[in-house]
Amino acid sequence: MFVSEPNVQHRKPENMKKRIAFLASEVKVAQTARDTLVAKHGNAAPRDADVVVALGGDGFMLHTLHNMQHLDTPVYGMNRGTIGFLMNEYHEDDLMARLEEAEEEVINPLAMRAMDQSGKLHEALAINEVSLLRAGPQAARLKISVDGRERMDELVCDGALLSTAAGSTAYNYSAHGPILPIGSDVLALTPIAAFRPRRWRGALLPKIAKVRFDVLDADKRPVIVAADSIAFPDVDWVEIRSEPAISHRILFDPGHGLEERLISEQFT
């Protein structure tokens, strides 16, 4: 029979300290914050880290998520930039506790394929949106198809975009598109300064939809396509779909996740 030794205290093991990789944008305030936090917590390589802490604005957060997509590592952002919709507030003193309590959101990017006028195929991923924009003085002319079925034979406009729910408060919202709840499993197709049909405000599509834009009169009315910040000029057609095989893990402070932010944004 097993008899425990006297005076031996049985305790739960303490939580192991998280290995953190600190990444910062090039602006001075972000670099200073990184130096301060590295001095307190050390700095792991992203491939060895339990969590990546991104210091900057939303643009840097998107850059970090793109660079980390090959790793299954969550990213916790702290705002040291201009806009911080995807970021948490910056505090230095309680970082470990915040990471332990953080809530995770998982989002899928858009996968884009585009053919330019020289016949070259381009591919890119977008976390926020894929946008087509006129590249000259004349309005663009676009044909829109969804799942292989033509839905609009001609949209005359400055451009159009397809947005994820996570990106719906960014360019999409500025173009008067709808804000989408994270769990809605829909995409927003939004025109930019539509001339014809003049009153068309866009469409909500299932997340699994495959959207194609054909550029009409491309020689006379050139169009550029951008997947987040990655742009390609002089495109003939663009195909876009959600990419469920890639998941981005984003951490937020409790009560300040994407769902709450998307709701709050509609009442400001």
N, C-alpha and C positions, 0 to 999 in steps of 0.2 A: 504493500500500500504506500502511495506517495504521501509524504509529509513535508509541508513547506517549512523552510527554515524560519526560525523566530526573528522578529524585528526586521523582516524584509518588506519594503514598501512596494506595492504593485501599482504602477502608474501607466497611463496611456502614453505612447511615444509622442514626443513633441512634433509638430509639423515641421517638415524640412523647409529650410529657407529657399524661396524661389530663385532660380537662376534667371537674371534679367539681361536682355540685350537692349541697350539704350541707343536709339537712332534719333538724329536731330536734323532739321532743315539747316540751310546755310546762314539764316539770319542770326544776328549776334545774340538776341535774347534766347533763342533756342539752343545755341551752342553753349551759352553760359549755364543754362538749366541742365544740360547734359553733363557738363563738367561737375556741377554740384552733386547731382544724383549718382554719378559714377563714383565719386569720392566716398559717398555714404554706403553704396550697395555693391560696388564692384561692377564689372561689365563682362558678360558672356558673349561669345560669338552667336549670331542668330541661329545657327544650326544646332547649338548646344543648349539654347535657352528654353525655359519653361514658358516664358512670356516675352513679347517684344513691347517695349514702351516707346512710342513715337512722339516726338516733341516738335510741334509745328502747327500748321493749319490744316484745313481739309485737303488742300492740294498735296501736301506732304503725306498725309494719311493715305490718300489714294495711291501715291507713289510707293509707299511702304507695303500696302496690301498687294499691289502688283508684284513687287519684288519677293514677297514672302509666300506667294501662291503655291510654290513647290514644297513648302513646309506645312505641317499641321500644327502650327504654333499660333495661339491667339495674340491679337494685337490690342494694346490698351493705349489710347492716345490721350495726351494732355496738351491743352491749347497754349501754344507759344507762337501763334500766327495771327492772321487777320480774321479769318472765318473759322469757326470750330464746331460745325454741326455734328461732325463725326467724332468730336473730341470731348474729353472730360475736362473739368476745371483743373488748373494747375495748382498743386500744393506739394511741398517738399517733404513734410514731416511725417505723414501717415501713409506712405505709398504701399508698404507691405500689407497693412490692414485693408486698404482699398482694393488691392489685387485679390485678396482672399475673399472679399465680399462681392466682387464684381459679377455682373450678370452678362451672359454671353448671347450675342445675336449672330446668326449664321445667314449669310447672303450669297447668292450665286451671281456671277457676272454675265454679261452679254458676250456672245461670240460673234464677231463680224468678219465677213469675207467681202472684198471689194475688187472689182476689175477696173483698171484704169484704161485710158484710151490707147495706150501702147500695147495692151494685152497682158500686162503684168498683174498677177493676183496678189493681193495684200490681205493679211489676217491680223486681227488684234482682239484683245479683250477689253471690255468696259464695265466698270463697277457702277458708274452713274448713268451714262447714256451714250448712245451713238447718234451723232448729229450730222446732217448734210446741210451745207451752207453754200449759197451762191458765191462764186469767186470773181465776179465781174460786175459791171454796172447794170446788167439786165437781170430780171428775176429768173429764178430757176424754174424748169418745168419737169415735174416728177410724175411717174406712173407708180401706183402703189398696189402691191399684191400681198395677200395674206394666205399662207398655206397653199400656194399655187393658184389661187383664184384672184383674178383682177377685181380690186375694190374701188379704185378711182383711176380713170384713164388719164386725167391730167390735174395736177395740183400746181398752180402758179404761185410762187411764194419766194421769200428770202431763204427758206430752208424748211427742214422738218427733223424731228428727233424721235427716237424710241428710248424711253426711260425705264429703269428699274424702280421698284418701290423705294429702295434706299436712296436713289438719286432724284426722286421726284420733287424734292424741295430745292434742287439746284437749278440748272439751266431750264429744266422743264417748267418749274414754277414761274420763273421769270418770263417764259413764253406763254404764260397764262394756262399752263397745263394743270391737271389735278394733282393733289397730294394723295399718295396711295398708302394705305396701311401696310405694314410689313407682311402680315399674314394673308394678304388678299390674293396672292398668286396671280396678279395681273401686271401688264405692262401698259404704259401710257404712250400713245402715238400722238404727237402734238405738232401742229404746223407752226412755222415761224413767219409772222407777218404774211398771212395768206391773202392773196389778191383774188384768186378764183379757185374754188368757190369762196366767195368773200366771207361768208358767215360760218364756214366750217371750223369747228373748234377742236377737232381731233377725235380719237376713239380709244376706248379701253379694250385691250385684247388679253386673252388667256396667256399665262406665262409660257405655255408650251407652244405658242404660235410662232411660225416662221414668217418674217416680214421681208419683202423685197422691194427696193426702190430702183426703178429704171430711170436714168437721166435722159430726158428727151432733148433733142437739139443740143447735144453736149458740146459740139465744136463752138457754137455761137454763144451758149450759155453755160460756161464751165462751172463745175461743182466740186467742192472739197468735202471729204468725209473725215470726221474726227471721232475716235473711240477714246473717251475721256480726253487726255492731252496728246494722243498719238494721231497725227493727221496725214492724209494722203490726198494729193491734188488730182484733178482731171479724171474723175471716176465716171465709168459708164453705167455700172450697176453696183448695188450693195445689198447683201443678204445678212440678216440679223436673227439670232435666236438666243434663248437663254441656255447657259451651259451648266447643267446640274452636276457634272463630274468635278467641278471646281467649287469649293466652299471657302469663303473667307470668314474667319472667326474674329469678331470684334467684341471687346469688353467695355461695359459701361457701369458707372456707379449705380447702385440700386435706386430705382425710381426715376432714372434719367436715361433709360434706354431708347432705342430708335422708335419704338412704338409710342412712347410718351412724347418724344420730340416731334414726331410727325403730327400728333394730335394738337400739341401746343402751338405748333407753327400756324395752324389754321385759325387761331384765335388772337393773333398778334396784328 
